[in-house]
Amino acid sequence: MLISGFQFNARGNVAIIFALAALPIITAAGCAVDYSMATMVRTKLQAAADAATLAAVSINSPVNTTVKNMSGDGAVAGGSSQTVSFFNANLTSSTGYSSLTSTATVTKSGRTITSTLSFAAQVPTFFLQVIGSKSLALAGTSTATQTLPAYIDFYLMLDVSGSMGFPSTGGEQTRLAAINPDNYTLYPNGCTFACHFTAQGACANSEQKYNTNGYCLGFSLSRTAGNASNTPVSSCPTAGTGACIQLRADAVGYAVQQLLQTANSSEEVTNQFRVGLYPFIQHLYSYFPLTTSLSGSASNSSTINYAAAQLATLLDTGNNSSLGSGGTHFENAFPSINTLITSVGDGSSQFNTLPYVFLVTDGAQDSQTQWNGNWSGSNQATVLDTSLCTPLKNRGITIAILYIPYQPVQHPTSFANGEDYAVNAIIPNIPADLQACASPQFFYTANTPTDITNALIAMFDQAVSTAHISN
């Protein structure tokens, strides 16, 4: 009777079914717990891997130190072991896994460093052991890249021909004209142009406003502003001061000093930028070759900062054989700078630098020459022959041009076969040819001393920005 009753009792069937279902339900719940633990461990290992690859390519890592000394692409020596060391260091207090393995590679391609780390480990299980699974395998990979700052060489082609001895502003023109005795018979309103020669006899005494024993005084008077009590200056960084009359070469020299400060403070890595000064008249020469020492004192004669401050002393005086004299000879300057730049790199290291040429000029080409008072060639100024720029650009050299416009010569005369009129006539045509010579987006114009400084620094910023984007 009892057996018969139990046979037809539904509550007994439920108990049996629940007993049969309990094992997979418990197993499923255990799997969720075990997999959850494995996921947490993998997240921890992945975070350590990500941190390791990022550390390997960071700007201050040992890998970067090694890369600086690489002359080509490929595996970075010691990079793999350093990345693995970073990974292990991030896991010093971590638990919950066993049989951890990791491998890493660090490579350089151009200016890009790539670090990759792969890892694998076992996570012990608890519930899954019921079905014979004692551990779960997990793995992961992390990759990080870093684009290195570009190593750039700046070749500053600085026009120091006679026209760069022109006063820097209209006000400075007026000041110089008021005190300058040079060539007075042809410049009764005062000479402001081509009054820069210093050798005795360069100015005919009979044509001077007063007896100067044949010396041209325009340049020397600009160094004292005509005040006999002033000690002559070698540079004049500011227009309108009582100590001197600023010439365009002075303004450029001051702007170059500011550029050097900007470059020095902008370096992301040591010795990232090199700057050299290459003035030209008849010839171009290495006045101060490429250097990474950009923070020197302008009063220390061994520094590029001092050389920049003294730029006006290189104005065409007819006495500097390295520069020659007379005219403005782009036809010599461009081939010379092209020869000086022996290699064109991609900026990926100190041994593979990216070259930029910064030309600072008023843009008038003049083929005349002068030495020992002897003149030859035509003094009728023309515009730049843009074909001179092509060989450099074809090599991948960027040409940046800062155009300092000719201020029309006030009170032009027929002196020197009408040179004043020739110069005034070509002024409207100069910018287009300079812009055609410059690389795209690298043509700048500056009219005032402040503009010259701002434009030169803008050229530098554009170069650094363009070099970064191009990689």
Secondary structure, DSSP 8 states (H G I E B T S, - for coil): -HHHHHHT-HHHHHHHHHHHHHHHHHHHHHHHHHHHHHHHHHHHHHHHHHHHHHHHHSTTSHHHHHHHT-SS-EE-TTHHHHHHHHHHHTTTT--S-EEEEEEEEEEEETTEEEEEEEEEEEEE-SSGGGGT--EEEEEEEEEEEEE----EEEEEEEE-SGGGGSBSSHHHHHHHHHH--TTTTT-TT---SS----STTSS-GGGSSS--TT---HHHHHTTTT-TTS---S---STT-SS---BHHHHHHHHHHHHHHHHHHH-SSTT-EEEEEEEESSSB--SEEEES-----TT-TTSHHHHHHTGGGGS--S--TTT--SSB-HHHHHHHHHHH------SSSTTS-EEEEEEEE--EEB--EEETTEEES----EE--GGGGHHHHHTT-EEEEEE------SS--SHHHHHHHHHHHHGGGHHHHHHHHS-TT-EEE--SHHHHHHHHHHHHHHHHHHHHHT-
